[in-house]
């Protein structure tokens, strides 16, 4: 048994296999999952676990080089947007964001029920 860190075995396995520039998505419960992209559904009820809870847990175990968000989060979900503290953030339209999810290694579906609470995490390296 692991002593600390990510306990979800599916997420831990994905994180361990990521290479530089690979991407994963943390999504609200409404983001469509593209055909052929793996989904780890951690949702329990509306709002649980939240997008920010899941993001915080993954940040603790993943080297993140940059992130991509839907431009719409700035206007429609300021509460979540203002809590994101990344040095390299790029923005796309929501439609373009959904296209980018087709290349993700996995989409982690949360119980989040606020609009545009989705993030594309680009893996970095720890050396």
C-alpha positions as CSV (number, residue, x, y, z in Angstrom):
1,X,0.0,0.0,0.0
2,X,1.2,3.5,-0.8
3,X,2.2,5.7,2.1
4,X,1.1,9.0,0.5
5,X,0.3,10.7,-2.7
6,X,-2.4,9.7,-5.2
7,X,-4.4,6.8,-3.9
8,X,-6.6,6.3,-6.9
9,X,-4.8,3.4,-8.7
10,X,-6.1,4.4,-12.2
11,X,-4.9,8.0,-11.9
12,X,-1.6,7.0,-10.3
13,X,-1.0,4.6,-13.2
14,X,-1.7,7.3,-15.8
15,X,0.5,9.8,-14.1
16,X,3.4,7.3,-13.9
17,X,3.2,6.7,-17.6
18,X,3.1,10.3,-18.8
19,X,5.9,11.6,-20.9
20,X,7.0,15.1,-21.6
21,X,4.2,17.1,-23.3
22,X,1.6,14.4,-22.9
23,X,-1.8,15.8,-21.7
24,X,-4.5,14.9,-19.4
25,X,-7.8,16.6,-18.7
26,X,-9.6,17.3,-15.5
27,X,-13.2,18.0,-16.3
28,X,-16.5,19.0,-14.9
29,X,-19.3,16.4,-15.1
30,X,-20.7,17.9,-18.4
31,X,-17.7,17.8,-20.7
32,X,-18.2,15.4,-23.5
33,X,-15.8,12.5,-23.6
34,X,-14.4,11.9,-27.1
35,X,-14.6,8.5,-28.7
36,X,-11.5,6.5,-27.9
37,X,-10.3,8.6,-25.0
38,X,-10.1,6.9,-21.7
39,X,-12.2,8.3,-18.9
40,X,-11.6,7.9,-15.1
41,X,-14.9,8.9,-13.5
42,X,-14.4,10.0,-9.9
43,X,-17.8,11.8,-9.6
44,X,-20.0,10.8,-6.7
45,X,-22.7,13.5,-6.5
46,X,-23.2,17.0,-7.8
47,X,-20.2,19.0,-6.7
48,X,-18.3,16.0,-5.2
49,X,-15.4,15.8,-5.7
50,X,-15.0,19.3,-6.9
51,X,-12.8,20.3,-9.8
52,X,-10.4,22.1,-7.5
53,X,-10.1,19.1,-5.1
54,X,-9.1,16.8,-7.9
55,X,-6.8,19.4,-9.5
56,X,-5.0,19.9,-6.1
57,X,-4.4,16.2,-5.7
58,X,-3.1,15.7,-9.2
59,X,-0.8,18.8,-8.9
60,X,0.8,17.2,-5.9
61,X,1.9,14.2,-8.0
62,X,2.4,15.6,-11.6
63,X,5.0,17.8,-13.1
64,X,2.9,20.4,-15.0
65,X,4.7,22.4,-17.7
66,X,1.7,24.5,-18.8
67,X,-2.1,24.4,-18.8
68,X,-4.9,25.2,-21.3
69,X,-8.3,26.5,-20.4
70,X,-11.4,27.5,-22.3
71,X,-11.5,31.3,-22.8
72,X,-15.1,31.3,-21.5
73,X,-14.0,30.4,-17.9
74,X,-12.8,34.1,-17.5
75,X,-16.4,35.4,-17.8
76,X,-18.6,32.4,-16.7
77,X,-16.6,30.9,-13.8
78,X,-14.5,33.6,-12.2
79,X,-14.6,31.7,-8.8
80,X,-12.6,28.8,-10.2
81,X,-10.5,30.8,-12.6
82,X,-9.2,33.1,-9.9
83,X,-8.0,30.1,-7.9
84,X,-5.8,28.7,-10.7
85,X,-2.2,29.6,-10.0
86,X,-0.1,28.5,-13.0
87,X,2.7,30.5,-14.6
88,X,2.0,29.3,-18.2
89,X,-1.7,29.4,-19.1
90,X,-3.1,29.4,-22.6
91,X,-6.7,29.9,-23.6
92,X,-8.8,28.5,-26.5
93,X,-12.5,28.8,-27.3
94,X,-14.5,26.0,-25.7
95,X,-15.0,24.3,-29.0
96,X,-11.3,24.3,-29.7
97,X,-10.7,23.1,-26.2
98,X,-13.0,20.1,-26.8
99,X,-11.0,19.3,-30.0
100,X,-7.8,19.3,-28.0
101,X,-9.3,16.7,-25.5
102,X,-9.2,14.2,-28.3
103,X,-5.4,13.9,-27.9
104,X,-5.5,13.5,-24.1
105,X,-4.2,10.4,-22.5
106,X,-7.2,10.4,-20.1
107,X,-10.1,12.6,-19.0
108,X,-10.7,12.6,-15.3
109,X,-14.4,13.4,-14.8
110,X,-15.2,15.1,-11.5
111,X,-18.6,16.0,-9.9
112,X,-18.1,19.7,-10.6
113,X,-21.3,21.4,-11.7
114,X,-20.0,24.9,-12.5
115,X,-19.5,26.1,-16.1
116,X,-16.2,25.6,-18.0
117,X,-14.4,24.0,-15.0
118,X,-12.1,22.0,-17.4
119,X,-8.3,22.1,-17.7
120,X,-5.8,20.5,-20.0
121,X,-2.6,19.7,-18.1
122,X,0.6,19.4,-20.2
123,X,3.2,17.1,-18.6
124,X,6.6,18.5,-17.8
125,X,9.8,16.8,-16.7
126,X,11.4,16.7,-13.3
127,X,15.0,17.2,-14.4
